Amino acid sequence: MREDIKQIRDVLKEYAKLKKELANFSQLASPAMDSVSCHVHKNGVENSLVHYTDQAYKVKKIEDALNSIDDPRYQFILHDYIMNKQYSRVEASRKLGVSVRGFNKIKNRALERVKEEHN
């Protein structure tokens, strides 16, 4: 597999993890900001907020890229095969009515499309 295709595949696999982290972070109570605790915990709070913002930006970029793809075959491959791991390669090939080799070609085109939209 080409390195650029492998990288975008890894980004999609991490997408669910990022969304879960964001959901967990948003459920945390807001940090106290009184004069004492603000001085003591300032760095940790700032780091957490910067991390949250960075993760939210990554998720938004991935979602924008995925939402721009309207080919149902690509959506199936990206969502059900790569991100949610619901099917094996053979099962996914059967679902699309193509050979495994044909499936790999479609999968690579779907990943290339995400890469184009993600950049």
C-alpha positions as CSV (number, residue, x, y, z in Angstrom):
1,M,0.0,0.0,0.0
2,R,1.3,3.5,-0.9
3,E,2.5,5.5,2.1
4,D,0.1,8.4,1.5
5,I,-2.9,6.0,1.3
6,K,-1.7,4.3,4.5
7,Q,-1.5,7.6,6.3
8,I,-5.0,8.7,5.4
9,R,-6.3,5.3,6.4
10,D,-4.6,5.7,9.8
11,V,-6.3,9.1,10.1
12,L,-9.7,7.6,9.5
13,K,-9.0,4.8,12.0
14,E,-8.1,7.4,14.6
15,Y,-11.2,9.5,13.9
16,A,-13.5,7.5,16.2
17,K,-10.9,7.7,19.0
18,L,-10.7,11.5,18.6
19,K,-14.5,11.9,18.7
20,K,-14.6,9.8,21.9
21,E,-11.9,11.9,23.5
22,L,-13.8,15.1,22.6
23,A,-17.0,13.8,24.1
24,N,-15.2,12.8,27.3
25,F,-13.5,16.2,27.5
26,S,-16.7,18.1,27.0
27,Q,-18.3,16.2,29.8
28,L,-15.7,17.4,32.4
29,A,-16.6,20.2,34.7
30,S,-15.1,23.5,33.9
31,P,-12.0,24.2,35.9
32,A,-12.1,26.7,38.8
33,M,-10.7,30.1,37.8
34,D,-10.4,31.8,41.1
35,S,-7.2,33.7,41.8
36,V,-5.4,30.9,43.7
37,S,-6.3,27.9,41.5
38,C,-5.9,29.9,38.3
39,H,-2.3,30.6,39.2
40,V,-1.5,27.0,40.3
41,H,-3.3,25.1,37.6
42,K,-3.0,27.6,34.7
43,N,-0.6,25.5,32.7
44,G,-2.6,22.3,33.0
45,V,-5.9,24.0,32.1
46,E,-4.4,25.8,29.1
47,N,-2.8,22.6,27.9
48,S,-6.1,20.8,28.1
49,L,-7.9,23.5,26.2
50,V,-5.2,23.7,23.5
51,H,-5.3,19.9,23.2
52,Y,-9.1,19.9,23.0
53,T,-9.1,22.7,20.3
54,D,-6.5,20.8,18.3
55,Q,-8.5,17.5,18.5
56,A,-11.7,19.3,17.6
57,Y,-10.0,20.9,14.6
58,K,-8.8,17.5,13.4
59,V,-12.2,15.9,13.8
60,K,-13.8,18.8,11.9
61,K,-11.4,18.5,9.0
62,I,-12.0,14.8,8.8
63,E,-15.8,15.2,8.9
64,D,-15.7,17.9,6.2
65,A,-13.7,15.6,4.0
66,L,-16.1,12.7,4.6
67,N,-19.2,14.8,4.1
68,S,-17.9,16.0,0.7
69,I,-17.8,12.4,-0.7
70,D,-21.1,11.5,-2.2
71,D,-20.3,8.1,-3.9
72,P,-22.1,5.5,-1.8
73,R,-19.4,2.9,-2.5
74,Y,-16.8,5.2,-1.1
75,Q,-19.0,6.0,1.9
76,F,-19.5,2.3,2.6
77,I,-15.8,1.6,2.4
78,L,-14.8,4.5,4.5
79,H,-17.4,4.2,7.2
80,D,-18.3,0.5,7.4
81,Y,-15.0,-1.1,6.3
82,I,-12.3,1.2,7.5
83,M,-13.6,3.2,10.4
84,N,-16.1,0.9,12.0
85,K,-14.5,-2.4,10.9
86,Q,-17.9,-4.1,10.3
87,Y,-16.8,-6.3,7.4
88,S,-13.8,-8.2,6.2
89,R,-12.4,-7.5,2.8
90,V,-14.1,-10.5,1.3
91,E,-17.5,-9.5,2.9
92,A,-17.1,-5.9,1.8
93,S,-16.3,-7.1,-1.8
94,R,-19.4,-9.2,-1.9
95,K,-21.5,-6.3,-0.6
96,L,-20.3,-4.1,-3.4
97,G,-20.5,-7.0,-6.0
98,V,-16.9,-6.7,-7.0
99,S,-13.8,-8.9,-6.8
100,V,-11.4,-8.4,-3.9
101,R,-9.0,-6.8,-6.4
102,G,-11.7,-4.5,-7.6
103,F,-12.6,-3.7,-4.0
104,N,-9.0,-2.7,-3.3
105,K,-9.0,-0.4,-6.3
106,I,-12.2,1.3,-5.1
107,K,-10.9,1.5,-1.6
108,N,-7.7,3.2,-2.7
109,R,-9.7,5.7,-4.8
110,A,-11.9,6.4,-1.8
111,L,-8.9,7.0,0.4
112,E,-7.3,9.2,-2.3
113,R,-10.5,11.2,-2.4
114,V,-10.4,11.7,1.4
115,K,-6.8,12.8,1.1
116,E,-7.7,15.4,-1.6
117,E,-10.5,16.7,0.5
118,H,-8.6,16.6,3.8
119,N,-5.7,18.7,2.6
